[in-house]
Amino acid sequence: MEIVEPQNKNKFGNWLKTSITARMLMVGFLTLVLLIPLSFIEDLIKERSFRQQDVVNEINQKWGNEVLVYGPILKLPYKTYSVTSKYNEKTKDYIKETKTHINYAYIFPEKLESDLDVNSKTLKRGNYESAVFTTKMNFSGNYIKPNLDSKGIKDEDIIWDKATILIKTSNLKGIKDEVLLKLNNDSYIFETNFNDNSKTHSGNLDELETGYINKDDVTKSELINFNFSITFNGSKLIQLIPTGKTTTMKMESNWADPSFIGNFLPNDETKKITEDGFIAEWKILHINRPFSQHYLNKIPNLNEFAFGTKFIVMVDEFQKSECSAKYAF
């Protein structure tokens, strides 16, 4: 007995076989179906990527955070005066009272030279890794003898025997050795200053400060020479704020994939990058940056003018997977 298929079914089958529109609809339907597991894969990649960032942050906090150095800054206390009048009932007259106030002037160096030797490596935890380093930063330079007449401050109102030197940094925890400052012929130890309120003005940086420096070191010569070294454990990047009227920095490292960041780039003539590391040199003049050499009452936040190097890990597995998932469609 012969079985005859319905005519409508034959027409639908032939339409699927011959119609381009039908084939496109079928491909579209299959694509939508396949996008469902792809979305789960993308979510998993994002979750692992966030986990990677958490692990990297944990590694960096234990080893040492980003390094930003702001200074050295000469801190000079000076006197200002205010006069008030009070009425005396007995004498029927006004009595003038003069009050003395202590304020501070912050003087930046005339010349600031820095030489950085950076030993970089990666720290791994499971499938995650972070770029970390140990760097020795050698600083030298000089101040010129302060003259604040243009600010309306007389020389006799400056309290020379209570002057100090400040350094601000983003990575106080990462300092590995005592920081010793040599100023002219005297030496001073930096100590952490927990009692200063200038963090609100300087970008939430921690502060190191010397004790009172010898008055003769500031007043007896036109040039006040200094040098000191800081050794940091740090991660991600190293930056310096160009406080010198002329600021130079030389950085040498075994890291092969540097990214130069900030407001100033290294000189092309001296920059050298190889598979064994890099050497870079910067030179910034005071006319290249829009801030003054001295400030009164507070230290400004100059973090936006920092420059330096970011130590980046080249495209990792999660970045590759994320790119693959985005192009999977």
Buried (B, 14 or more C-beta within 10 A) or exposed (E): EEEEEEEEEEEEEEEEEEEEEEEEEEEEEEEEEEEEEBEEBBEEBEEBBEBBEEBBEEBBEEBBBBBBBBBBBBBBBBBBEEEEEEEEEEEEEEEEEEEEEEBBBBBBBBBBBBBBBBBBBEBEEEEBBBBBBBBBBBBBBBBBEBEBEEEEBEEEBBBBEBBBBBBBBBBBBBBEEEBBBBBBEEEBEBEEBEEBEBBEBBBEBBBBBBEEBBEEBBBEEEEBBBBBBBBBBBBBBBBBBBBBBBBBBBBBBEBEBBEBBBBBEBEEEEBEBEEEBBBBBBBBEBEEBEEEBBBBEBBEBBBEBBBBBBBBBEEBBBBEBBEEBEEEE
